[in-house]
Amino acid sequence: METAEKRQRGRPRAFHGPAEAASVQSLDRALRILAIVAEGSGLSLSEIAAQSGLPASTAYRMLTTLENHGMVEFDSSDQLWSIGVETFRMGAAFLRRRKLVDRARIVMQELMEKTSETANLGVAEDDCVVFVSQVETHQAIRAFFRPGTRSSFHASGIGKAVLAHLEPQRVGAVLRRTGLERFTEKTLSDISALARDLVTIKLRGWSVDDEERHPGMRCVAAAIFNEFGEPIGGVSVSGPTVRVTPERLAEIGPQVHDAAAEITRMIGGLPPRSSPSRAAEPGSLFEIGAARSP
């Protein structure tokens, strides 16, 4: 009987060698060309081909593919290639995240010391919240989220804090994509219950994840805003329910809200408008058919 080759750890099951290696080589070439264009101030095809060591025909195919994605631009008047706006957008996104993480750290440290619970920082992506930083408490039993951990909007403190400050159309679009998966008995998988909670969160300024994602864990969160007053993520405090009790929420909530406001100020953001909008109306979510319970 033929013995199957043992699959190496970290290699996908579908990996068979040559075909996949060729596709990676193409990506490597494209990224090399992108770096060359980025370093220049307008380069001709022959210059790019020479610097990359690729035939002009290959370099041209790579450039046109990158152009289709907005990564490079071609000026037909002088026949030169330059970096595209999409590359700038991606780079700006990285800078925003680094700026947020770096400047939030000291505020998170202070928040952890005030509450004696773990402080978390999360950013809003298209379909989830991604935790990017954490300051752990010194308590023996504590919450822990690895950087890069993802959580559903409707079942996380930061996610609900973000949703509460979005317009109903945006909330509906998010929930139609993600659904309302039920993780625990307390998950708000019913749209009416979630809508009521979002109203409370917006009026109060902070949210509570009451064992809605992980049994035995409670989280208090508030949104962080960009320069347009749009929620881009949030800061939270999380811990076991035996310590983060309902009685402590009135104390922790304002502290988390103040921390989020301070981070917003530090990154040049603006607080949301104080006047109520349709996002705070319970019925507005129903009008757009935001989501269905599973």
C-alpha positions, -999 to 999 in steps of 0.1 A, spaced: 0 0 0 13 34 -9 21 56 20 8 91 18 33 119 23 29 134 57 15 169 55 36 195 71 21 217 98 11 251 85 5 238 50 -31 237 36 -45 204 27 -50 214 -9 -13 223 -13 4 200 -39 35 220 -48 41 233 -84 8 249 -92 6 268 -59 43 277 -61 37 293 -95 8 314 -82 29 326 -53 57 335 -77 33 357 -97 22 374 -65 58 379 -55 65 396 -89 35 418 -86 45 430 -52 80 436 -64 67 458 -92 44 476 -68 74 484 -45 94 497 -75 66 520 -86 61 533 -51 97 543 -48 97 562 -81 80 594 -91 66 581 -124 84 553 -142 82 540 -178 75 504 -186 111 498 -197 124 513 -164 101 491 -143 111 460 -164 148 467 -160 145 473 -122 124 442 -117 144 419 -140 113 409 -158 104 409 -195 85 440 -205 55 419 -215 54 402 -180 58 435 -162 30 451 -183 6 423 -174 14 428 -137 10 465 -140 -24 463 -158 -37 439 -131 -25 463 -103 -41 491 -122 -75 473 -123 -73 472 -85 -64 509 -82 -29 500 -69 -11 518 -97 -20 545 -122 -10 551 -158 -6 586 -172 -12 582 -210 2 617 -217 37 610 -206 35 571 -206 45 568 -170 33 545 -142 29 558 -106 14 546 -73 -24 544 -71 -49 558 -47 -59 524 -34 -24 518 -22 -26 551 -3 -59 541 12 -45 508 25 -15 525 40 -36 551 56 -57 524 72 -26 508 87 -15 542 101 -49 548 116 -48 515 134 -12 520 147 -21 555 158 -52 542 176 -33 513 193 -3 533 204 -23 562 218 -49 541 235 -24 521 255 -19 545 283 -56 551 287 -62 514 287 -36 510 314 -53 536 336 -87 520 330 -74 486 340 -60 501 372 -92 519 381 -114 488 375 -90 460 383 -102 443 352 -88 436 317 -91 465 293 -96 457 256 -93 477 224 -112 466 193 -117 480 158 -148 476 136 -143 457 103 -170 450 77 -186 420 95 -170 418 129 -150 435 157 -113 427 158 -95 429 191 -61 446 185 -48 453 220 -53 443 256 -40 453 290 -45 424 314 -55 426 350 -34 411 377 -63 390 389 -58 353 388 -91 348 369 -93 372 340 -105 377 304 -81 371 276 -84 378 239 -54 373 216 -48 402 191 -67 394 160 -95 377 178 -128 384 161 -162 388 176 -197 393 162 -212 428 164 -244 417 182 -226 396 207 -198 418 220 -197 450 241 -176 469 216 -197 456 187 -230 468 202 -214 501 211 -205 506 175 -239 496 162 -257 519 186 -241 549 168 -247 539 132 -276 549 111 -303 522 108 -294 515 72 -259 507 82 -270 486 111 -294 467 88 -266 461 62 -243 447 88 -268 424 104 -281 411 71 -245 401 63 -237 386 97 -270 373 110 -277 370 147 -260 338 157 -269 325 192 -238 318 212 -253 315 247 -287 316 263 -283 354 268 -272 363 232 -295 389 217 -305 369 187 -339 385 185 -339 417 165 -364 434 187 -344 428 219 -312 440 201 -330 471 189 -341 480 224 -306 474 237 -290 497 211 -314 525 220 -303 522 257 -267 520 247 -268 552 227 -287 572 253 -265 559 282 -231 561 263 -219 525 271 -229 489 264 -230 457 284 -222 423 270 -240 402 297 -227 367 291 -239 371 255 -207 356 239 -190 337 267 -209 323 298 -196 336 330 -180 367 314 -194 403 315 -181 432 294 -187 470 295 -178 490 264 -180 524 248 -174 535 212 -144 554 198 -150 579 170 -130 593 141 -127 628 129 -161 626 112 -179 615 144 -182 579 131 -177 549 154 -145 530 143 -142 507 173 -142 508 211 -126 502 244 -140 478 270 -135 462 304 -142 425 307 -141 401 336 -159 372 353 -194 379 364 -185 373 400 -164 405 399 -181 425 372 -215 424 390 -246 443 380 -240 465 410 -206 476 396 -219 485 361 -230 520 372 -194 526 384 -176 509 355 -198 522 327 -189 559 331 -152 551 335 -152 531 302 -172 559 285 -146 585 297 -117 563 285 -133 560 251 -139 598 249 -102 604 259 -90 580 231 -113 597 206 -98 631 216 -62 617 214 -66 605 178 -83 637 166 -118 623 166 -151 640 173 -178 629 197 -211 620 181 -238 646 178 -259 648 210 -291 652 192 -310 619 188 -312 604 153 -333 577 138 -306 552 148 -320 556 184 -355 548 174 -365 512 181 -388 510 151 -363 521 126 -345 488 126 -378 470 118 -386 494 90 -355 483 70 -358 446 79 -324 446 95 -321 409 102 -339 377 110 -335 356 141 -320 322 132 
